Amino acid sequence: MNFLSDPQVSQILATMTLEQKLGQLFLVYFEGAELSDPLREMILTYHVGGVILYTVSGNTETPEQMAGLNRQLQDLAPIPLWIGIDQEGGSVLDFRLAVPNSPA
């Protein structure tokens, strides 16, 4: 699917400044389990396109906390954010405490 041919996407892109388009290329990390003022600034002032969640940064506590945080992030962002995690399944297992293991 070519998203650029979608009229809604084309309309959004046409209204964005170069700074906003560039900001969309950045995924950032942040400290804590809640929406903070610095994170709010990154989203609203610098137009970041997404965030990356890390256990070591205190972003992942419980499924409910993570759902609430993601909801707050999406509600704040003028354009939906990419939300990612460095999840390798080995020594890097950021959802270990927040999401129950399920059989493969």
C-alpha positions, 0 to 999 in steps of 0.5 A: 500500500502506498500511504502517500497516495492516501488523501488524508496523509497527503493533506497532513504532509502538505500542512507540515513544516520541514521542521515537523517532517524532520522531527517525525524521523526521530524516535526518542527514549525517556526516563520514568513511567509517566509522561514528563515535561521533557517528553511532552516538550520533545513531542510538542516542540520538536515533533518527534515521531516516536518513543522507545520504551526501556525497562532500564529507563523505568518505562515498563512497570505493569501492563496497566501502566504501559497501556496508560502511558501509551494512551497519554502519549498518543492523546498528546501527539498531533500525529500518532507516534511509533512506539517501539521497544528493544525486545530481543528475547534474550538478555534484552527482555524489556517486558519481563515484569510488565507482560506475562510470558506466553508459550511460543 
